[in-house]
């Protein structure tokens, strides 16, 4: 069990993408790739899959439909 398992999937996916971007930009070493694996494993235990591309989304808003 890693310490990452105590955090929400939302927090962990943000952390995952932040670390990945910092590795790609050279701010963090490739040694941090192991941390990405630990984060992805903790998230998957919560039933969530991390997409490699971070995608923007609009939250669902309630809509009312009238049926005739």
C-alpha positions in Angstrom: 0.0 0.0 0.0 1.4 3.4 -1.0 0.7 6.7 0.6 -1.1 7.8 -2.6 -4.0 5.5 -1.8 -5.2 8.0 0.9 -6.0 10.7 -1.7 -8.9 11.2 -4.0 -8.8 10.2 -7.7 -9.3 13.8 -8.7 -6.3 14.9 -6.7 -4.1 12.1 -7.9 -5.0 12.5 -11.6 -4.0 16.2 -11.4 -0.8 15.3 -9.6 0.0 12.6 -12.2 -0.4 15.0 -15.1 1.6 17.7 -13.3 4.5 15.4 -12.6 4.4 14.1 -16.1 4.5 17.6 -17.6 7.4 18.5 -15.3 9.3 15.4 -16.4 8.7 16.3 -20.1 9.8 20.0 -19.4 13.0 18.8 -17.7 12.1 20.1 -14.2 11.9 16.6 -12.7 14.2 13.7 -13.5 13.1 10.5 -15.2 13.3 8.8 -11.8 9.9 10.3 -11.1 8.4 7.9 -13.7 8.2 5.3 -10.8 6.0 7.7 -8.9 3.7 8.0 -11.9 3.3 4.2 -11.7 2.4 4.3 -8.0 -0.1 7.1 -8.6 -1.7 5.2 -11.5 -2.0 2.1 -9.4 -3.6 3.9 -6.5 -6.1 5.6 -8.9 -6.9 2.2 -10.6 -7.8 0.8 -7.2 -10.5 3.5 -7.0 -11.9 2.3 -10.4 -10.5 5.2 -12.4 -8.2 5.1 -15.4 -5.8 8.0 -16.1 -5.8 9.1 -19.8 -2.5 10.0 -21.1 -3.8 13.2 -22.6 -5.4 15.6 -20.2 -8.8 16.6 -21.6 -10.9 19.5 -20.6 -14.5 18.7 -20.0 -17.6 20.6 -19.1 -19.5 19.2 -16.1 -23.0 17.9 -16.7 -25.7 20.4 -16.0 -29.2 19.5 -15.3 -31.6 20.0 -18.2 -35.3 19.7 -18.1 -37.1 17.9 -20.9 -40.8 18.2 -21.4 -42.4 15.1 -22.8 -45.7 15.4 -24.6 
